[in-house]
Amino acid sequence: MEYSHSDDELVKQPIGYWSWAAYKAVVSRTRGALAELGTTQPQWWVLAQLARAEAPRTRDDVCAVLRDYLDTGQDTVETEIDATVERGWVTESAGGRLQLTAGGRTFFDKVAAVQGELWAERHAGISDEEYLTTLKVLQRFVHNTGGTAWHH
């Protein structure tokens, strides 16, 4: 790969710009691929929360985890949960428990396969060691600037 600047110049580049550019590229690519499958990134998050849960989760449980993802917010998560129910991927019991339907499980598996392909695409030419270092450096930037970020 050809880089934008020499090493001496790269160390002087602004992290804010490059982290934003990486965010924009990754999120745009992910959302585009999900749109081709007929879903949104927040709907995927909802499905993943339910598919990977050991027991049915409540709407509040799911919202508590997802509302801060990419500044999505409570209202958007609520709307996206409603959309997964409307699409028949999720059921909501009278007690407020959410569960994947059989169709929702099938769709989740299909999207999970695409997410795996996207992961491989993003990580091409990047070792696990480089990836780990990158995440630790980004978390240090968050810490050093007084930010609070956490991903479940």
Secondary structure, 3 states (H helix, E strand, C coil): CCCCCCHHHHCCCCHHHHHHHHHHHHHHHHHHHHHHCCCCHHHHHHHHHHHCCCCCEEHHHHHHHHCCHHHCCHHHHHHHHHHHHHCCCEEECCCCEEEECHHHHHHHHHHHHHHHHHHHHHHCCCCHHHHHHHHHHHHHHHHHCCCCCCCC
